[in-house]
């Protein structure tokens, strides 16, 4: 029996260094962009070529971890949610910090 080296691409979390590993979808890919796409489709946060795994994400509602982009229903929305939180509109917080952030974003959008 002969042995040959094989090179493949595997998605890696840029926060903790953990590797994407899914026995159902596979974890080794020929193409770099496809590895990023599969991880993102499975709830990893993708920002360009940067990935963040669910263990490093915090729920937008309760701050629990792990959380996934889209929560349990990945295709229905883009919120980062844990399995316990219900998808739907994000409640509006009226604290001073959140109000200042919304105000700054509104001003940036106008520019």
C-alpha atoms as a printed R data frame, in Angstrom:
    type eleno elety resid chain resno       x      y      z
1   ATOM     1    CA   UNK     A     1   0.000  0.000  0.000
2   ATOM     2    CA   UNK     A     2   1.305  3.425 -0.933
3   ATOM     3    CA   UNK     A     3   0.798  6.619  1.034
4   ATOM     4    CA   UNK     A     4   0.524 10.135 -0.399
5   ATOM     5    CA   UNK     A     5   0.244 13.483  1.392
6   ATOM     6    CA   UNK     A     6  -3.108 15.234  1.117
7   ATOM     7    CA   UNK     A     7  -3.681 18.950  1.655
8   ATOM     8    CA   UNK     A     8  -7.088 20.231  2.700
9   ATOM     9    CA   UNK     A     9  -8.686 23.337  4.189
10  ATOM    10    CA   UNK     A    10 -10.380 23.440  7.599
11  ATOM    11    CA   UNK     A    11 -12.174 26.406  9.152
12  ATOM    12    CA   UNK     A    12 -10.582 27.727 12.364
13  ATOM    13    CA   UNK     A    13 -11.958 30.162 14.947
14  ATOM    14    CA   UNK     A    14  -9.887 33.359 14.988
15  ATOM    15    CA   UNK     A    15 -10.764 33.896 18.662
16  ATOM    16    CA   UNK     A    16  -9.954 30.567 20.359
17  ATOM    17    CA   UNK     A    17  -8.230 28.612 17.578
18  ATOM    18    CA   UNK     A    18 -10.830 25.817 17.665
19  ATOM    19    CA   UNK     A    19 -11.366 23.903 14.430
20  ATOM    20    CA   UNK     A    20 -14.711 23.431 12.693
21  ATOM    21    CA   UNK     A    21 -15.593 19.756 13.032
22  ATOM    22    CA   UNK     A    22 -18.951 18.362 11.989
23  ATOM    23    CA   UNK     A    23 -19.328 14.630 11.310
24  ATOM    24    CA   UNK     A    24 -22.516 15.278  9.285
25  ATOM    25    CA   UNK     A    25 -21.177 18.057  7.025
26  ATOM    26    CA   UNK     A    26 -17.504 17.093  7.028
27  ATOM    27    CA   UNK     A    27 -14.660 19.246  8.209
28  ATOM    28    CA   UNK     A    28 -11.975 18.974  5.523
29  ATOM    29    CA   UNK     A    29 -12.509 20.845  2.260
30  ATOM    30    CA   UNK     A    30 -10.584 21.275 -0.973
31  ATOM    31    CA   UNK     A    31 -11.429 24.960 -1.241
32  ATOM    32    CA   UNK     A    32 -10.734 27.670  1.368
33  ATOM    33    CA   UNK     A    33 -13.821 29.722  0.548
34  ATOM    34    CA   UNK     A    34 -16.050 26.643  0.779
35  ATOM    35    CA   UNK     A    35 -14.650 25.832  4.251
36  ATOM    36    CA   UNK     A    36 -15.560 29.376  5.366
37  ATOM    37    CA   UNK     A    37 -19.013 29.105  3.774
38  ATOM    38    CA   UNK     A    38 -19.849 25.772  5.445
39  ATOM    39    CA   UNK     A    39 -18.793 27.019  8.893
40  ATOM    40    CA   UNK     A    40 -20.870 30.195  8.421
41  ATOM    41    CA   UNK     A    41 -23.873 28.134  7.296
42  ATOM    42    CA   UNK     A    42 -23.569 26.135 10.531
43  ATOM    43    CA   UNK     A    43 -23.799 29.161 12.823
44  ATOM    44    CA   UNK     A    44 -20.233 30.477 12.946
45  ATOM    45    CA   UNK     A    45 -19.912 34.260 12.634
46  ATOM    46    CA   UNK     A    46 -18.135 35.205  9.389
47  ATOM    47    CA   UNK     A    47 -16.675 38.642  8.876
48  ATOM    48    CA   UNK     A    48 -14.801 38.482  5.591
49  ATOM    49    CA   UNK     A    49 -12.131 35.842  6.123
50  ATOM    50    CA   UNK     A    50 -12.459 35.953  9.928
51  ATOM    51    CA   UNK     A    51 -14.506 33.304 11.748
52  ATOM    52    CA   UNK     A    52 -15.800 33.114 15.303
53  ATOM    53    CA   UNK     A    53 -17.109 29.786 16.607
54  ATOM    54    CA   UNK     A    54 -20.346 29.442 18.624
55  ATOM    55    CA   UNK     A    55 -18.360 28.817 21.840
56  ATOM    56    CA   UNK     A    56 -16.830 32.287 21.540
57  ATOM    57    CA   UNK     A    57 -20.125 34.025 20.686
58  ATOM    58    CA   UNK     A    58 -22.530 35.460 23.279
59  ATOM    59    CA   UNK     A    59 -26.304 35.532 22.904
60  ATOM    60    CA   UNK     A    60 -27.624 39.002 22.015
61  ATOM    61    CA   UNK     A    61 -30.546 38.510 24.422
62  ATOM    62    CA   UNK     A    62 -29.140 36.828 27.556
63  ATOM    63    CA   UNK     A    63 -25.334 36.806 26.992
64  ATOM    64    CA   UNK     A    64 -25.189 33.000 27.290
65  ATOM    65    CA   UNK     A    65 -22.603 31.009 25.386
66  ATOM    66    CA   UNK     A    66 -22.500 29.071 23.124
67  ATOM    67    CA   UNK     A    67 -24.590 31.039 20.675
68  ATOM    68    CA   UNK     A    68 -25.047 30.769 16.928
69  ATOM    69    CA   UNK     A    69 -25.626 33.277 14.168
70  ATOM    70    CA   UNK     A    70 -29.348 32.888 13.585
71  ATOM    71    CA   UNK     A    71 -29.922 30.873 16.744
72  ATOM    72    CA   UNK     A    72 -31.757 27.604 16.275
73  ATOM    73    CA   UNK     A    73 -33.390 28.669 12.987
74  ATOM    74    CA   UNK     A    74 -30.232 29.675 11.120
75  ATOM    75    CA   UNK     A    75 -31.933 30.661  7.873
76  ATOM    76    CA   UNK     A    76 -34.652 32.844  9.395
77  ATOM    77    CA   UNK     A    77 -32.642 35.790 10.698
78  ATOM    78    CA   UNK     A    78 -29.141 37.054 11.454
79  ATOM    79    CA   UNK     A    79 -29.274 37.520 15.221
80  ATOM    80    CA   UNK     A    80 -26.712 35.822 17.453
81  ATOM    81    CA   UNK     A    81 -28.789 33.721 19.850
82  ATOM    82    CA   UNK     A    82 -28.419 30.750 22.204
83  ATOM    83    CA   UNK     A    83 -30.786 27.781 21.931
84  ATOM    84    CA   UNK     A    84 -32.950 29.083 24.801
85  ATOM    85    CA   UNK     A    85 -33.792 32.515 23.384
86  ATOM    86    CA   UNK     A    86 -36.670 33.007 21.004
87  ATOM    87    CA   UNK     A    87 -35.927 34.522 17.581
88  ATOM    88    CA   UNK     A    88 -37.786 37.678 16.709
89  ATOM    89    CA   UNK     A    89 -37.349 41.415 16.984
90  ATOM    90    CA   UNK     A    90 -34.611 42.492 19.363
91  ATOM    91    CA   UNK     A    91 -36.106 44.406 22.287
92  ATOM    92    CA   UNK     A    92 -35.115 48.068 22.296
93  ATOM    93    CA   UNK     A    93 -33.074 48.991 25.354
94  ATOM    94    CA   UNK     A    94 -33.424 52.589 26.547
95  ATOM    95    CA   UNK     A    95 -30.347 52.693 28.774
96  ATOM    96    CA   UNK     A    96 -27.940 55.578 28.200
97  ATOM    97    CA   UNK     A    97 -25.257 53.399 26.615
98  ATOM    98    CA   UNK     A    98 -27.568 51.795 24.052
99  ATOM    99    CA   UNK     A    99 -29.178 55.144 23.231
100 ATOM   100    CA   UNK     A   100 -25.731 56.684 22.612
101 ATOM   101    CA   UNK     A   101 -24.716 53.764 20.363
102 ATOM   102    CA   UNK     A   102 -27.949 54.021 18.314
103 ATOM   103    CA   UNK     A   103 -27.470 57.780 18.013
104 ATOM   104    CA   UNK     A   104 -23.868 57.389 16.814
105 ATOM   105    CA   UNK     A   105 -24.895 54.739 14.255
106 ATOM   106    CA   UNK     A   106 -27.686 56.987 12.973
107 ATOM   107    CA   UNK     A   107 -25.230 59.847 12.506
108 ATOM   108    CA   UNK     A   108 -22.769 57.545 10.680
109 ATOM   109    CA   UNK     A   109 -25.550 56.368  8.369
110 ATOM   110    CA   UNK     A   110 -26.317 59.966  7.422
111 ATOM   111    CA   UNK     A   111 -22.734 60.631  6.297
